[in-house]
Amino acid sequence: MRTGGGSDAGTAAAPLCHGGWPQARRAARLAVRGPLPEVTVELAEALGCTLAVPLAALTDLPAFDTSAMDGWAVAGPGPWHTSGRILAGDPVDLPAGPGAPAGPGGRAASDSGEGGPTGSPRTVLADGAAVEIATGAQVPAGATGVLRREHARIDRGLLYPRYDVAPGQDVRPRGQECRRGEPLLPAGTPVTAAVLGLAAACGHDRLAVRRRPTVELLLLGDELIDSGVPEGGLVRDALGPLLPPWLAASGAELVGCRRVGDDFALLRDAVRLSPADVVITTGGTAAGPVDFLHDALTAVGARLLVDGVAVRPGHPMLLAELPGGRRLVGLPGNPLAAVAGTVTLALPLLHALSGRPAEVPRLAVAARDFPGHPDDTRLLPVVRTEQGVVPLVFDGPAMLRGLALAEALAVVPPGGVRPGGRVELLAAP
């Protein structure tokens, strides 16, 4: 097994041949000398990328005391005289005192009295006063809290509470979520839709991320068809629709997805000429009469890092380093076996290139018996129940029916897991 980030051709280590599943995943991460370079992109382009530096707040959040409810900002004990209105996005602009008329549009009028120089707004709410306020609007200084609309009644021009207003009630204080400069997310965090929203709320227009690793997917086999009902010995391609969106969600930039027939020269040239950081092939990893992948890798001067893994399904998977530092992941052709190869070799490799940390194992209780292979790890589609996770049927190497229903993939060690034991879970595609 390779144990470092790279070595000279003359000192290349022997490949990990039919080694254990945990060792194969580790070898995939170690195949990367370091993450891809940092780039800065617009928020709209960052989805699916990985943070290259910690995300820090550019402002307090919220940037000022805001109302958590529609209602009235009130000062002191009630009842209160009401006047004016503060909407989200308004500057705080209060009337001179109880009973003063609202300004144009129903918003609070400016005051040239105690609030400051002539023409400047009054920004302190006096005791006994209330101003109507919208959710998200800035709460004026001097306010005790916010009286919810449904907790209030107005009688003869006075506002009465149905319940007492406690200090700070229904007010989101400035900096409640974070303070300016505070680190929010570490480097290596995948940029999800929620991360984009947080970044925008904190004032970011652009993000420093790792360049997405480029991937070319080569679907091998003369027997594959892309549409219609298969017949006459042909097989409908399932991995062409399955793998690209899964790889993209894992941080990859797919630069090509094409079919390659069962021809040694075609495969050799496709591997040699691919511009991608990572080439992923499907099929051709075993020793059948048209399994040319090993020969093609030898012809292009590749170095095998992993050649077979003790896992079911998917044991004839492989990982190789191509000339120029590119990598190739060879997945078995059977669909569920290819999924096993993806979680074992492709995803750890892509995550390492993206600067994402190794996954922390997620454990769950086995609600039933998980039969194991005597020597190999098993990857089984499972669903969660109140008692724990349960294996699904239709888990053969060529089957996808169980995977389509699965909430996760369970990692079953050699020998299996008895009910009440714990199994590691991997995210299903």
C-alpha positions in Angstrom: 0.0 0.0 0.0 1.2 3.5 -0.8 1.9 5.4 2.4 2.8 8.9 1.3 1.7 11.7 -1.0 3.9 10.7 -3.9 7.2 9.0 -4.8 9.7 8.8 -7.7 9.1 6.2 -10.3 12.2 4.3 -9.2 10.9 3.9 -5.7 7.3 3.2 -6.3 5.6 1.0 -3.7 3.7 -2.1 -4.7 0.0 -1.6 -5.0 -2.4 -2.5 -2.3 -3.7 -5.8 -3.8 -7.0 -7.1 -2.4 -6.4 -5.3 0.8 -9.0 -4.4 3.4 -11.7 -1.9 2.8 -10.5 0.7 5.4 -7.0 0.5 4.0 -8.3 1.1 0.5 -10.1 4.2 1.5 -7.0 5.5 3.3 -4.9 4.8 0.2 -7.3 6.8 -1.9 -6.8 9.9 0.3 -3.0 9.3 0.4 -2.9 9.3 -3.4 -3.3 13.1 -3.2 -0.2 15.1 -2.5 -2.3 18.1 -1.5 -5.5 19.9 -2.2 -6.1 21.8 -5.4 -5.3 25.5 -5.6 -7.4 28.2 -4.0 -9.6 30.4 -6.2 -12.0 33.2 -5.5 -15.5 33.0 -7.1 -18.8 34.7 -6.9 -21.3 33.3 -4.5 -23.5 32.0 -7.4 -20.5 29.9 -8.6 -19.4 28.5 -5.2 -22.2 25.9 -4.8 -20.6 22.5 -4.5 -17.1 23.8 -3.9 -15.1 23.6 -0.7 -14.0 26.5 1.5 -10.3 27.1 1.2 -10.1 29.4 4.2 -12.4 29.7 7.3 -15.6 31.7 6.6 -15.6 34.7 8.9 -18.4 37.3 9.5 -17.9 40.7 7.9 -20.6 42.2 10.1 -22.4 41.6 13.4 -25.4 39.4 12.7 -27.9 40.9 13.1 -26.1 44.2 12.5 -28.6 46.0 14.9 -31.3 45.1 17.3 -34.2 43.8 15.2 -37.8 42.9 15.9 -38.5 39.2 15.8 -42.3 39.9 15.4 -44.8 42.2 13.8 -46.2 44.4 16.5 -45.2 47.5 18.4 -41.9 48.6 19.9 -42.9 49.9 23.4 -41.0 51.9 26.0 -41.8 51.6 29.7 -45.0 50.2 31.2 -48.3 50.4 29.3 -50.7 51.6 28.2 -48.8 53.5 25.4 -49.6 56.2 22.9 -48.9 55.0 19.4 -47.6 56.9 16.4 -45.5 56.1 13.4 -44.3 52.9 11.9 -40.9 51.3 11.3 -40.6 48.9 8.4 -37.7 46.6 7.6 -35.0 48.7 5.9 -36.1 52.0 7.4 -33.8 54.2 9.3 -35.0 54.7 12.9 -37.0 57.9 12.5 -39.4 58.5 15.4 -42.0 61.2 16.2 -41.4 63.9 18.7 -43.6 62.4 21.4 -46.8 60.7 22.2 -49.6 61.5 19.8 -47.3 63.2 17.2 -48.5 62.6 13.6 -46.8 60.1 11.4 -44.8 61.3 8.4 -45.5 60.7 4.8 -46.6 57.2 3.9 -47.5 56.4 7.6 -43.8 56.2 8.6 -42.6 58.0 11.7 -41.8 61.7 11.1 -38.5 63.5 11.8 -38.1 65.6 14.9 -36.1 68.8 15.2 -36.2 68.8 19.0 -34.3 66.8 21.5 -33.2 64.2 19.1 -30.3 66.3 17.7 -29.7 69.2 15.4 -32.5 70.7 13.3 -33.7 68.1 10.7 -32.1 65.1 12.4 -34.3 62.2 13.4 -35.2 61.4 17.0 -33.8 57.9 17.7 -34.9 57.3 21.4 -38.4 56.0 22.2 -39.7 57.9 25.2 -41.5 56.1 28.1 -45.2 55.8 27.4 -44.6 55.7 23.6 -45.1 52.9 21.1 -44.3 52.7 17.4 -45.6 50.1 15.1 -42.8 47.8 13.9 -42.4 45.0 11.3 -40.5 41.8 11.6 -36.8 42.5 10.8 -37.0 46.2 11.3 -34.6 48.0 13.6 -35.7 48.4 17.2 -35.3 52.0 18.4 -33.2 52.8 21.4 -35.2 53.2 24.6 -37.6 50.4 23.7 -38.4 47.9 26.4 -39.3 45.2 24.0 -41.7 44.3 21.2 -45.4 43.7 21.9 -46.7 41.1 19.4 -49.7 42.2 17.4 -51.8 39.3 18.6 -51.0 40.2 22.2 -52.3 43.8 21.9 -55.5 45.8 21.8 -56.1 49.4 21.1 -58.8 51.3 22.9 -59.4 55.0 22.5 -56.0 55.6 21.0 -54.1 53.8 23.6 -52.2 50.5 23.2 -52.9 47.9 25.9 -51.0 44.6 26.4 -52.7 41.2 27.0 -49.5 40.1 28.6 -46.6 42.0 30.2 -43.7 43.0 28.0 -40.5 41.7 29.5 -37.2 43.5 28.8 -35.9 42.5 25.4 -39.0 40.5 24.6 -39.1 39.5 20.9 -36.0 41.4 20.1 -33.1 39.9 18.3 -30.1 41.7 19.9 -27.2 42.9 17.7 -24.6 40.2 17.3 -26.9 37.4 18.6 -25.7 35.0 15.9 -22.2 36.2 15.4 -19.8 39.2 15.8 -17.8 40.8 13.0 -14.6 38.8 12.5 -15.9 35.7 14.2 -15.0 32.5 12.4 -18.2 30.7 11.4 -17.1 27.6 9.4 -13.7 25.9 9.0 -11.7 25.5 5.8 -12.7 22.2 4.2 -16.5 22.8 4.6 -18.5 21.9 1.5 -20.4 24.9 0.2 -24.1 24.0 0.4 -27.1 26.2 -0.2 -27.2 26.9 3.5 -23.5 28.0 3.5 -24.3 30.4 0.6 -27.1 31.9 2.6 -24.9 32.3 5.7 -22.1 33.9 3.7 -24.5 36.4 2.0 -26.1 37.3 5.4 -22.6 38.0 6.8 -21.8 40.3 3.9 -19.8 38.2 1.5 -20.1 38.6 -2.3 -17.2 36.2 -3.1 -15.8 33.1 -1.5 -12.3 31.6 -1.4 -12.7 28.0 -2.4 -10.6 25.1 -3.7 -10.8 24.6 -7.5 -13.1 21.7 -8.1 -11.4 18.6 -9.3 -12.3 17.8 -12.9 -13.6 14.4 -13.7 -14.1 12.5 -17.0 -16.4 9.5 -16.9 -15.7 6.7 -19.4 -18.4 4.1 -19.7 -16.9 0.9 -21.1 -18.7 -1.8 -23.0 -20.2 -2.6 -26.4 -23.3 -4.0 -24.7 -24.6 -0.7 -23.3 -27.4 1.3 -24.8 -28.6 4.8 -23.7 -32.3 4.6 -24.3 -35.2 2.3 -24.8 -35.9 -1.2 -23.5 -32.9 -3.5 -23.7 -33.2 -6.7 -25.7 -31.0 -9.1 -27.7 -28.2 -9.3 -25.2 -27.9 -5.5 -24.7 -28.0 -3.8 -21.3 -29.4 -0.3 -20.5 -26.7 2.0 -19.0 -27.6 2.8 -15.4 -24.3 4.4 -14.4 -24.4 7.2 -16.9 -27.5 8.7 -15.2 -26.4 7.7 -11.7 -22.8 8.8 -11.3 -22.6 12.4 -12.8 -25.0 14.1 -10.4 -23.5 12.2 -7.4 -20.0 13.2 -8.4 -21.0 16.8 -8.8 -22.6 16.8 -5.4 -19.3 15.5 -4.0 -17.4 18.5 -5.3 -16.4 17.3 -8.8 -16.6 19.3 -12.1 -17.7 16.8 -14.7 -15.9 17.7 -18.0 -17.0 14.7 -20.0 -19.1 11.5 -19.9 -18.7 9.3 -22.9 -18.9 5.7 -24.1 -15.8 3.7 -25.0 -16.3 0.4 -26.8 -14.5 -2.9 -26.0 -11.3 -2.0 -27.8 -7.9 -1.8 -26.3 -6.6 1.0 -28.4 -9.7 3.1 -27.9 -9.5 2.7 -24.2 -5.7 3.4 -24.1 -6.1 6.6 -26.0 -9.1 7.7 -24.0 -7.1 7.3 -20.8 -3.9 8.9 -22.2 -5.6 11.9 -23.7 -8.1 12.7 -21.0 -7.7 16.3 -19.7 -9.3 15.6 -16.3 -7.7 15.5 -12.9 -9.5 12.2 -12.3 -10.6 9.7 -14.9 -13.3 7.3 -13.7 -14.1 4.2 -15.7 -16.9 1.7 -15.4 -16.3 -2.0 -16.2 -13.2 -3.7 -17.5 -11.5 -4.1 -14.1 -11.6 -7.9 -13.9 -9.8 -10.4 -16.1 -12.5 -11.2 -18.7 -11.8 -11.5 -22.5 -12.7 -7.8 -23.1 -11.4 -6.4 -19.8 -8.6 -4.2 -21.2 -8.2 -1.7 -18.4 -5.1 -3.2 -16.8 -3.4 -3.5 -20.2 -4.3 0.1 -21.0 -2.9 1.4 -17.8 0.4 -0.5 -18.4 0.5 1.0 -21.9 0.2 4.6 -20.7 2.8 4.2 -18.0 0.3 4.3 -15.0 1.2 3.1 -11.6 -1.3 1.0 -9.7 -2.0 2.1 -6.1 -4.9 -0.2 -5.3 -5.7 -3.3 -7.3 -8.7 -5.1 -5.8 -10.3 -4.5 -2.5 -11.7 -7.1 0.0 -15.3 -5.8 -0.2 -18.6 -7.1 -1.5 -19.9 -6.0 -3.9 -17.2 -4.3 -5.9 -14.0 -6.2 -5.1 -12.4 -5.8 -8.6 -12.0 -2.0 -8.3 -8.7 -0.2 -8.8 -6.9 3.1 -8.3 -3.9 4.2 -10.4 -1.7 7.3 -10.8 -1.4 8.4 -14.4 1.6 10.3 -15.9 1.5 14.0 -15.0 -0.1 13.4 -11.6 -3.6 12.5 -12.8 -5.5 9.7 -11.2 -7.8 7.0 -12.5 -10.5 5.1 -10.5 -11.6 1.9 -12.1 -15.1 0.9 -11.0 -16.7 -2.5 -11.7 -19.4 -2.5 -14.3 -22.2 -3.9 -12.2 -24.2 -0.9 -10.8 -24.2 -1.6 -7.1 -20.6 -2.8 -7.3 -19.7 0.5 -9.0 -21.5 2.4 -6.2 -19.3 0.5 -3.7 -16.2 1.5 -5.7 -17.3 5.1 -5.7 -17.6 5.3 -1.9 -14.4 3.3 -1.4 -12.0 5.0 -3.8 -13.6 7.9 -5.8 -15.2 9.9 -3.1 -12.2 9.9 -0.7 -9.9 10.8 -3.6 -12.2 13.7 -4.7 -12.6 15.0 -1.1 -8.8 15.0 -0.6 -8.3 16.9 -3.8 -11.0 19.4 -2.6 -9.4 19.8 0.8 -12.2 18.2 2.7 -11.4 16.3 5.9 -11.8 12.5 6.1 -15.3 11.5 7.0 -16.1 11.0 10.7 -17.7 7.5 11.0 -21.4 7.7 11.7 -22.6 4.7 13.7 -26.1 3.2 14.0 -27.6 0.3 15.9 -28.3 -2.8 13.9 -32.0 -3.7 14.4 -31.5 -7.1 12.7 -28.8 -9.6 12.0 -26.3 -8.3 9.4 -24.7 -11.4 7.9 -21.1 -10.9 6.9 -18.6 -12.4 4.5 -15.9 -14.5 6.3 -13.1 -12.3 5.0 -14.5 -9.3 3.2 -16.3 -6.1 4.2 -19.9 -5.9 2.9 -21.7 -2.7 1.9 -25.4 -3.1 2.2 -28.3 -0.6 1.5 -30.3 0.1 4.7 -33.2 2.0 6.0 -33.7 3.5 9.5 -36.4 2.3 11.9 -37.2 3.1 15.5 -35.2 0.1 16.5 -32.2 0.8 14.3 -31.1 0.2 10.7 -32.4 -2.7 8.7 -30.8 -4.2 5.6 -32.8 -4.1 2.4 -33.3 -7.0 -0.1 -32.1 -6.7 -3.7 -28.5 -6.0 -2.7 -26.8 -8.0 -5.4 -23.9 -6.5 -7.4 -26.1 -5.8 -10.5 -29.1 -4.5 -8.5 -30.2 -1.0 -7.8 -33.7 -1.6 -6.4 -32.5 -1.8 -2.8 -30.3 1.3 -3.3 -33.2 3.3 -4.6 -35.0 2.7 -1.3 -31.9 3.1 0.9 -31.3 5.9 3.3 -27.6 4.9 3.7 -25.1 2.2 3.1 -24.1 0.1 6.1 -20.4 -1.1 6.4 -20.6 -4.6 7.7 -17.2 -5.9 8.8 -16.0 -9.5 8.1 -18.1 -11.9 10.2 -21.2 -9.7 10.3 -23.0 -7.7 13.1 -25.5 -9.2 15.5 -28.7 -7.3 16.4 -27.9 -4.5 18.9 -24.4 -4.1 17.5 -23.2 -1.0 15.7 -22.5 -0.5 12.1 -20.9 2.4 10.3 -23.1 4.3 7.8 -22.2 6.0 4.6 -24.4 8.4 2.7 -26.2 6.8 -0.2 -26.2 8.5 -3.6 
